[in-house]
Amino acid sequence: MPQPRKGQLGARRPRDHRQRIEAGSQRPHKQNEPHQESRLPILTPEAKQLLSKAIRDLRARLLQDLQSAADRRYRLSLPLDKAALTEEPRKERERLEAWLDERVRTTHPKTA
């Protein structure tokens, strides 16, 4: 009697289908044991500083680029009534300003 192929009804599963055999090894992989490929080399303090600085610089540049793009698209330097935006960007700016107002209200509640 032929065995059903993988994916067909009646196909047999290994006894414990959660156990996996590591490539080139006959021992099952333990869940808490890291894979050989996932072990990263340890960074030197100098490399950590360089990486940290690169990330900070990249974040600053991305924030500046986002600000510039928003200024160009929604003309944020002008009041909404003087920005002369077409309908779609005007609606988007109104939604953006409403969202920002809500953020300000929730992060800085008025004290009684």
Secondary structure, 3 states (H helix, E strand, C coil): CCCCCCCCCCCCCCCCCCCCECCCCCCECCCCCCCCCCCCCCCCHHHHHHHHHHHHHHHHHHHHHHHHHHHHHHCCCCCHHHCCCCHHHHHHHHHHHHHHHHHHHHHCCCCC
